[in-house]
């Protein structure tokens, strides 16, 4: 990850400061080693041992902290994936339920469409019968006029 949060940047800065302080302490211990005759070997050995102990504990603490952060990051990613899967399944279930609930509406619309087709065909048939009846009456009227015409 290249993007660092302000908290991460602050932690890195503090770690760098601690590392620099430990390095400075190590250098000072080395320079004291040169004057060990005056201080005594035992005191110097004890100081150096304490320095190494503090340094090792600081490195161990940093490693442990980084492992904890990595474990928390992995856990957060797993939980996010689980949540996404759950939401995806919930969305699919909701869509299925909506589809099932709309089935009566779809059937009703289909029945209305079929009813319109029947009504239209009956209307067309009625218009056809009415047209035939009008033509028959016109033909009857026309033949009736011919028979009543004086010649």
N, C-alpha and C positions, 0 to 999 in steps of 0.2 A: 504494500500500500504506500503510495507516494504522498497522498494527502494526509497531513497530520493535523489533529485537532489542537486547539490552544493548550488543552490539558496535557496532551502527549508532548508537545513542544516544550512545555514547562518542565515536565518530568525528565525529558532528555537533557535540558539545560542543567537541571539540578544534578542529574547523574554525571554529566560532564564536569560540573564543579566538584563533586565528590571525588571523581577519578583524578582530577587535577590536584586536589588536596592530598589524596593518598600518594600520588606520584611525588609531590613536594616533600611529604613526610618520608618517603623512601629515600629520596636524595639527601635529605637532612640526616637520616640514619647512616647512610653511606659515608657522608662527611664526618659524622661522629665516629665511625669505625676507624677512621684515620687517627683520631685522637683517643683510641680505646685504651691506650696505656694509662692515660690519666683517669678515665672512668672505670676501667676494669672490664675484663672480658665478660663476666657474668651479667653485669648490668646491660651491656651492649647486646648480648645474646637474648636476654629477656625482652629488651626493647624491640629487637628485630623479630623475635617470635610473636610478640603482641601485634606488631605491624602486619606480619604475614597473616595472622589470625583474623585481624580486622578486615584486611583486604579480601581474604577468602570468604569471609562471612558476607561482605558487601556484594561480591560477585555471585555468591550462592543466593542471596536475597534477590538480586536482580534477575537471575535465571528463574527462580521460583515464581517471581512476580510475572515475568514474561510468559511462563507456562500457564499460570492462572488466567492471564488475559487471553491467551490463545484458546484455552479451554472454554472460557466464557464466550469468546467470539464464535467458536464452533457450535456451542450450545445455542447461541442466539440464531445462527444461520439454520440449524436444524429445526428450531422452533418456528422460524419464519417459513421454512419449507412446509412444515406440517400444517401451519395455519393456512398457507396458500392452498394446499391440497384439500383441506377441510372446506375452505370457502369455495373452491372449484366444485367439489362434490355437492355442496349445499346449493350452489347456483344451478347445477344440472338437475338436482331434485326439484327445485322450485320451478324450473322451466318445464319439466315433465308434468308436475302438478297443474301448472297453468294450461298446458296443452290438453291434459285430461279433462279439466274443468270446462274448457271451451268446446269440447266435443258436442254437447247438446246444441250449442250455438251454430256450429258448423253443419250439423244435421238439419237444424231448423232452416238455415239459409239454403241448403240443398233442396229441402222440401218446398220452400217458397219459390225457388227457381223452377222446380218441376211443376208447381201449381200455375206459375205464370205461363209456362209453355202450354199446359193443358188449356188454360183459359184463352190464350191467344188462338190456339187451334180451334176451340169451340166458337170463339168469336168469328174467326175466318169462315167456319162452316155456317154459322148463322147468317153472316153477310152473303155468303154464296146462296143459301136458300132464299134469303130475302130478294136477292137479285134475280133468281130464277122465277120467283113468284111475281115480281114486277114485270119481267119479260113476258110471262105467261098471260098476265092481265092485259098488257099492252097488245099482245098478239090476239087475245080474245076480243079486246076492244076494236082492234083493227079489222078483224073478220066480222065483227058485229056491225061495223059501220058499212062495210061493203055489202052486206045483205040488206041493210036498210036504205041504201042509196037508190033513189029513183032513177031509172034509166030513161 
